[in-house]
Amino acid sequence: MYFDYAATTPVLPEVIEVINATLSNNFGNASSSHYQGRKASSRLEKSRETIAAILEVDANEIVFTSCATESNNMALIGTALSNQHNGKHIITTSVEHHSVLHPVKYLEEKFGFEITYLPVDENGMFSLEMLKSAIRSDTILVSIMMVNNEIGNIYPIAEIGKILHKNNIIFHTDAVQAVGKMAVLPQELNVDLLSATAHKFGGPKGVGFLYIKSKTSIDSFLHGGDQELKRRAGTENLPYIAGMSTALAISNSSYLAEHRRYKKFKERILKKLAEANIDFYINGASLAVPYVLNLGFLNIKQDLLMMKLDLKQIAVSTGSACTAGAIEPSHVLAAMYGNSSKKLSENIRISFGKETSSDEVDALIAELIKIMK
Ligand code: PLP
């Protein structure tokens, strides 16, 4: 039983079909000018248009990448280097994914940028006032995620975007945990750059995209051929890109109904655990997505809990997947509770997806209660 959809999702059957068909029937290099190249190029542009239509942006504003880590790196390093003549100050939050935190650290260490990390409260939230007072005359870039991958908090991206645009500051959002799961419209969100990855919404791993609002000044990361309007060199991974556009079209058309199911799952888990007198608390704010539930359990270590669930073939997570292999405390919970809080070692993240059934949720509840008792 899989409850780790925030780490990755199974590939949808329709997506596998599209990938297989593209691998078999559309092997051309999209940059070749002969008929096979033109066929590949037309499929590539069709995929771009599908994604752009869903995001309500121009197709030329979508650049295909290999994953959201690449999209985030390109967005941050690319805009920072290209705009450094206007200032070298960047603002982000202390609860971003490492694929944002590590590139800004790199910019600080190698290029002398100054980084302000907005602190968060016990619910993982920060105030707009805090952001406003962090803005300086040399602030060129702000990166704030749309949905937190560990606690599910939703951050007020559209409002932040309004503030930043008044100040002529470039705004990037890591929308990995939102794309395909809620309305994500870059123009309404007032963002200049937005990152996404296919494997969080039913597509394959190893493909993603970066929305770059037209006229945003950004340096390329990969240099070589003229692909992606010279913004990202390298032959595009057409089968996976076609698969990603299919996955997005499917998940985008069904998320509202899915949310209703996830909300019920969440409520059921909380109700049943409370009825069984289990000592637990929720990590995160009330403004959170219905598909992520991060729980803290008093008096049990998360590794032991996860292992006991794993023995029953129940997959949950502790913190973000990228650091889960090496068990280190979550930097998100550390930002919320402080480095020495006991709460850093007693949490698990349960996340739902299309394939999650209510029977599975009941089995998870029963096993959690059994372990806790
Ligand atoms: N950003 C967030 C919020 C994520 O949850 C993840 C993956 O866990 C990433 C970025 C990185 O995505 P990818 O695996 O495509 O590099």
Boltz pocket constraint, residues with backbone or C-beta under 6 A from the ligand:
constraints:
  - pocket:
      binder: B
      contacts: [[A, 6], [A, 7], [A, 66], [A, 67], [A, 68], [A, 69], [A, 70], [A, 97], [A, 99], [A, 145], [A, 147], [A, 148], [A, 149], [A, 174], [A, 176], [A, 177], [A, 196], [A, 197], [A, 198], [A, 207], [A, 208], [A, 320], [A, 321], [A, 322]]
      max_distance: 6.0
